[in-house]
């Protein structure tokens, strides 16, 4: 079940991968087994990280609860990003080369540039694979607006 943000303490809610990606400041939504964070380095507008809370470093080792809950987390991500940014495609990348805890990079893909918070954002890799080593600058104002918009959309999913 989608939980209110910050229901947990920092100690029981995160692993080193979540901390690397800015937890708790970047936290958008959380479940018992998963957390969604705004990716600090935006590959494309709205790039996220979906981090498993289970203390595992292999996807096949996640708990049955995490496996079941993954469907709910993915559906919520697709709904929140779709309502907010109208992506054309979503790429889910599970790389775990540098950050070993189970996690996905969620990269919205755009056939045409998008305007958000007064700025224009493109997808320089469309229609090919994204390059997660490169990022687009996001102003503090745009980052704050995007964080607020996505948190509100995830929160509205709790009440549905």
Number of C-alpha atoms within 10 A of each C-alpha: 11 20 15 15 16 13 10 13 9 12 7 8 21 20 19 12 20 24 14 11 20 15 20 16 11 21 22 26 25 25 21 16 22 24 24 28 27 26 22 18 18 20 26 27 30 22 22 27 25 26 22 30 24 19 14 15 15 12 14 9 13 17 16 9 11 19 16 11 17 17 11 16 23 15 10 20 22 18 15 21 21 15 13 15 18 15 19 11 14 16 14 15 15 14 12 16 7 7 14 13 21 24 25 18 22 25 24 25 27 22 14 13 13 16 12 14 13 8 10 10 17 17 19 18 14 13 11 9 10 18 12 14 8 11 14 14 15 18 11 9 11 16 19 13 14 20 19 12 18 22 21 14 20 24 19 11 12 12 7 5
